[in-house]
């Protein structure tokens, strides 16, 4: 759990460092752009990790239990095309 805390701390520090010396509107735009890029990378890496578990012989139900998510969510994650992970829409 200590590793997770360190990772969370580093992410928070990176977010805090985004565009600190720019006007609020520009800072908001830059924060949105950083969030969108991070989300795309997060989804790609999550899919890779779930795929590794599946390739290692775990069933979707075992993966779901390990991750604390539903079987259906595991199927959705694995169905995502890693090359087609979309930028979140503004909305």
Buried (B, 14 or more C-beta within 10 A) or exposed (E): EEEEEEEEEEEEEEEEEBBEEEEEEEBEEBEEEBEBEEBBEEBBEEBEEBBEBBEEEBEBEBBBBEBEBEBEBBEEBBEBEEEEBEEEEEE
